[in-house]
Amino acid sequence: MAEHDFRYNLLNPEHTLIECRALAPGRYQVTGNGGSIHSGDSLLVSLKGSRDLHMRLEVEKVRHLINPPGQWLAVTKGPLFKELAIHSWQVKCDACDKLLDFEFAVDATLGKPAQTQAATARINELGWNSEKNKHLCPSCKKAAP
């Protein structure tokens, strides 16, 4: 079981993602070129409309195409989004005023409360601390008792 990185920032023409589309919430069809994909592998794919967000997809089935050579079609499972929304937010460290400009993904059908939860999870993922509307950057988090 290997992990294949198809994020936009790699831009490798022999190892590219051609299409990723949702079949149903949590199920995706991915078409790519190169990478020697097999069932059980993981694919890292960029989220459309995002600067730096990606999602991990687990390959369930893969079909290697004869023409064009090296192209494949995979059915994968991944995050459950009925309607994907990408938001950009900013938070400021309450100790040193450092600014964090970040993106996060959320299911738009879940409403405003889900946005707050997804933003808090992303802030924590980036190494910041978020409690009771107070934010601490990684440096100030280490210095705090």
N, C-alpha and C positions, 0 to 999 in steps of 0.2 A: 504494500500500500504506500504509494508515493504521493507527494504534494506537488502540484503544478501551479505555478504563479503566472496568471494571465492578466495582471493589473496593467493599466495604461502606462504607468511610469517605466515599464521595461522596454517597450517598443522593439521587440525582436521579430523581424519578419518571418523567420522560420518557425516561430512558436507564437501564434496569434489566435485571438478569440475573434470569430467572425460574427456570431450572434448568440445572445442569451435571452430567452423569452420564457415568461411564466406560462405553464400549462394549467396550473391550479395553485392555490395557496400552498407554498412549501415544495412544489414540484416545478422543475425548470428543464427546458431543452436547450442544450448548449452545442453550438457548432464551432469547431476550431480546426487549427492546422498545426501539426507537429506535436511534440510532447509525449508520444507513446502512452496514451491514456488507457487505463484498464479499470474494470469494475472494482470498487472499493477504494479507488484513489480519491484525493481531495483536490478541488480546483479553487483557487483564489481569483475572484473576478471583481473588477471595479464596478461600482454602482453608477449608472448613467446619471449625469447631472451633478456629480460630486467631484470635488477636488481630490479627496484622499480616502474616501470610504470604500470598503470592499466587503464582500461576503464570502463565506466558505461554503462550497457545495460538495456533497458526497456523491460520487458517481455510482449509480445503480446498474445501468446498462450502457454499453458503448458499442457503436457499430463503426468500423473503419471502412471508409468509402474507397472504391477503386479509382474513381475519377472525380475530382482531381486527386493525384497521389498525395498521401499524407493527411488528407482531411478526414475528420471523424465527426460523429453525431452522438451525443450522450444524453441520457435522461438522468437527472440528478435530484437530490432532495436538499433543502436548505431552509433558511428562515421563512417563517410564515408571515407573509404580507398580503393582505387583500388589496390594499392600495398604498404603495410605497410613497412616502413623502420625505424629502431631505430638507432639513432646516439648518440655517447658520445662526449661531448665537455667540454672544460674547459674555464673559464673566471676568470680574476683576478680583484679584487677591485682596482680601480684607486686611492683610498685614502689610504688604509691600506695594500694592497698587499695580502689580504686574497684570497685563491683559492677556486673556486666552480667547482667541478667535477660533471656534471649532464648528464642525458639522456633526450631525447625528441623523440617523434614519429611524423612522417610526411608521407604524401602520396608521394612516390618516383616518381610517374608519373608527379608531378607538378614542378619538377626541383629544381635548386639551390635557386631561390628567396623564395620558400616555406620553405626551410630549415631555412633560416635566420628568417623568420616570426615565425616559430614554435619554434625556439631556444629562440627568444626574449620573446614569450609568456610564455615559460617554466621558463625562468629566473625570470620574473615578478611573476609567480605563486609561486616560491620558496622564494619570499619576497625581491628579489634584484631589483635594479633600472637599467634600460638599456636605455640610450638615446645617440644618435649620437656616437656610438662606445665607450661610456664611461659606466663603470659599477660600481655600488656602492652596497656594502653588506648592510644588514638590519641595522647594527649598524651605519655605516657611513651615510646611508640614513636618519636616525633619527637626526643625528648631523648636517646635511646639512640644510641651511636656506630655 
